């Protein structure tokens, strides 16, 4: 039923794309779930009168749809998660570069495309989660150290098929090179307490239940679970604080190659990087604002400050194929 609704919505938007769209609307293809982005778009419409229509689906079908539509484009913007996906969209030729002093002032360069094809909107750290019952935080140091003998039979991981782990691996390769990174991955796989999980919530629940003691997760999953269960016996640890810092990735947005309303779309993106929209993102999504001038939510702030890795996030895309091959060789499935 949900797929049928998406298809009908897509067909309706195609009809829109084949005729002149209203000048006071923007169409967004989004891989983020509706409830995470609707408050932002509703606020923009209330402020400007510009309607924001959006269709949600997985990132791959959305990118293929934009590619297939070509010059008969419906979507003005592509909104998705992970710099690896945005980099892939850029390589497919479905995004166009655009410069904006507003965006440049709002979002640090490491969270923007070097070709100006996309910008980050919200941030998430992929960090270590640990059991408060069985692990002391002083036992933890770095991502790399989770490959040590100390953690044998104590580690939980999400599947390597998810882009979040591919991006983390890409930054390991960028930092350590191929040989050292593959050794780290093999150490992680050797230390697994059980088969890999399909999502981060399952990793956190496994730690809480005693199935494993440590794992690697995106922070917003922890925020959602902790909000529902304040007694969760799991906490976050910020690794690599004495060297490169915590791996940070993002959700981001790009202007499609044949956007019907590029000026209106640019105006929306500029607003989404500003204080009002960033505060909504922070409060709704349990994520960090990409704009450093905007404070995180009270829940997110309670996790404590950390030093973030300064590697440009587009490295996640550039090294993605290499990372996938390496994960496969290491036995991370």
N, C-alpha and C positions, 0 to 999 in steps of 0.2 A: 504493500500500500504506500509506504514512504517513497519507494523508488518511483511509483506511478505519479505521485504528487510532484516529485522532482522533475520527471519527464514533462508533465503538463506545464509546469512553471517554465521549463526550458523552452518548450514550443511557443508558449505565450511570449517569451522574451525574444524569440526569433522573429515573430511577427512584428514586434516593436522594432527590431533591427532592420527589417526590410522596408520600413517606412521612416519618415522623419520623426525622431524622438523629440519629445518636448524639451525646450531649452532649459527648463527648470527641473531637470531630473538627471540623476547619474545612476548607471547600472553597474553593480559590483558582482563578480563571480567570487565566491568565498568558500574556502574549505574549513572555516571555523563554524561551530554550531551556532544556530540562530540566537540563542539567549545570550551569547557572549558579545555579539556585535550589534544586535538590534538597539540596545540602549544608546549606543554611540550614534548610530544613524538617526534615531528618533530625535536626539538632542540637536543634531545638525539641522534637521528639517524644521524643528521648532524655532531655531535661531535664524535661519536663512530663508525658509520657505521652499528650499530645493528638496525634492523628493529623492530618496535613495532606495532604489529597488535592488534586491539582491537574491541570488540563487545559491544554495549551498550544496556541495557535493565533495567527494574526495578530490585531492589536488590533481591527480593524473587525468581523470575524465574532464575536469575543467580546462586544463591546459590543452588537451587534445581538441576540445570544443572550440577554444579560441583559435587554435591553429587552423581548424577546418573552416571556420567562419571567414577567415581571411579579411578581405576588404569589406565584406558584408557584416562587420562586427556588430554584436549586440553589447558586449561588455566594454565599459570604459576602464575598469580597474580589475586587477586580480589580487585578492587578499588571501594569503596562505601562511602556513607555519613553517618554520625552519629555513635558514638561509640556503640550505642545499636545494630545496624546492624552488626558491626564487632564482637561484643561479641556473637551474635547469630550464626554467621558463625563459630566462634571458638567452640561453644557448639555443633554444628552439626558435628564437626570433619573434616571439609573441609580445615582447615588451619594447617600448620605445624610451630612450633616455629623455629626461627633462631636468633642467636645473631650476632651483628655487632657493634664493637667499634665506627664505623663511625656514625651509626644511633644514638647510645647512646650519642655521643658527640653533635649531631645536634638537637635532639628533646628531650625536657624535659620529665622526667619519667611519669608525670601525663597524658601525651598525647600518651603514649605507653601502650601496653598490659603488664601486670605483668608477663605473661607467654611467652613474646616475640613472640606472634603470629601475631601481627600487629603493625603498627605505624601510627601516624597522619601525614598528609602532609600539610593541611591548616586548619585554625581555623575560626570559626564564633561565635560571641556572640549572644545569644538569650536575647534580652534586651527590654527595654520599649521605645516605640515610642509615641510621644505626639503632639498635635496640638499647633502650635506656636500662634494661634489666641485665643485659649480658655484655655490654661493651662500655668501657669508659672512654670519653672523648679524647683523652690524652693518648689512647692507643692508636688513634687515627692520625694520618699525616697527609697522604697524597693519593690520587687515583692510582698511580703506579704501584704504591705499596700494597694495594689490595691483591696484587699478584704474589705476595710473599707467603711463605709456608704458614705463617701465623693464622691466615684466613682460610686454610684448607677446610673444605666442607662447611663453610660459614657464609658464603657469598650467594646472593640472588641477583640475577640480571634479567632484563627484558630481552626479547628476541632481537637478533641482529638485523632482522628484516625492517625494523622501524628506523626511519631516517634520523631520529634523535641520537641513536647509538652510532650510526654511520658518521654523523657530524662530529661526535666526540672522538671517534677513532681518527677522523681526518685531522683533528687538531693535535692528536698524539703524533701522527706522522709528521706534521709540520714542525713539531717541537723536537722530536727525538730521531727522526729518520725511520726508514722502513724496518731495518733489522731489529732495533731496540723496541719499536712499537709492537711488532709481531710477537716478540718474547713476552711483552706485557699482556697482550691479549691471550696468549696461551696460558699464562699464569692465572688469569681470571677464570678461564674455562676450567682449568684444573681445580680451582678452588670452589666451584659451584656446589651448592648443597643439594640441588635438584635441577630438573629441566628448566630451561628459560621460560619466562612468562610472556603472555601476550600483551600486557600493559603494565604501567607503573603502579597503578592502584593495587594490582595483585602482588607486586613486589613488596609494597608497604605492608599489606595485610599479612604476607608471609613472614616478614620480620616481626610484626606485632604478635603473631601466633607462635613464634619460636621455631619456624621452619628454617630460618637462616638468621644471621646476626647483623649483616650489613648488605647494602645494595646501592645501586646508582639510579637516581630518579630525577625527573623534572620537578622543580619546586612547587609549581602550582597544583600538581596532583597531591602533594603533601598538604598544601593549604586547604584543599577541598575536603580531604579525609579528616584532617585535624579539626576543621570547623564542625563536621558532623559528629566527631568523637574526640572531645577535648582530653579524654583520659588515654588517648593513644600512647602506647609505650614506645614511641619512635620519635627521634629527633633528627634534625639536619646538621651536617658538619660541613664546613667550608674547607675543602682541601687546597693544597699547594699555595698556602698563604706566604710561604717563605720564598717562593719562586714565581712561576708564571701566573698563578691565580686560578679562580674557578672558571670552568667552561660555561660561557653564556651564549645562548642562542636567542632567537626572536620569532615573533610573528611580524609579517611585513606586507607591503603593498606596492604594486607597480602599475604604471599606465600602459594599457594594451597598445599594440602597434597601430591599430586602426580605430582607436577610441572615437566614437561618434561625437563626444563632447569633451575634448581634451582640456579646455579651459575650466569648465565646471568641475571636471575630475581633479585637476590640479588644486583648485581651491579647496575641495574636500580633503585631499591629502594634507595640504598645509594646515588646515584646521585640526585634523586628526593628530598632528604632531605637537599641537599647542596645549596649553595648560588645562583647558576645560575637558577636551576629549581624553587626554592622558590620565586625568583624575578618574574619569569614568572607567577606562580600561583597568586602572589599578584597583578600583573598588569592586569591579565585577568579576575579573578574571583571576584574582590571586596572583597576578604577575607584577613585575617591576616596570614602571614607566620607562620608555626608551629616552624620554626627555629628562635629563638629569636635574632639571630645575623643578621637577614635580616630585613630591614625596610619595612613597609607596603607602598602601593601606596600613592600618594599624596592625592587622594580622601579619602582613608581610614584613613590616618593620620589626616585629617582635622576634623574627628569626636572627636578627643581628646583621651588622654591616660586614662586608667582605671585599677583598681585592679580586677584581675580575680579570680574566685573561684578556690581553690587548690584541691578540691575533685577530685580524679582520674576519668577520664571520663568513665572508664569501669564500674563504678557504674551505669551508665545509662542502661547498659545491665543487670547487676545483679539484679536490682530492677525493671526492665521493666514490668514484669508480675504483680507485686504488684501495680505499678503505673497505669496500664491499668484498673485493678479492681477498684481502688480508684476513678479514673476519672469517671468511669461508675456510681459508687455509688453517686458521687457528681452531676450527671446530666449533665456532660460535654460530649457531644456527637460528 
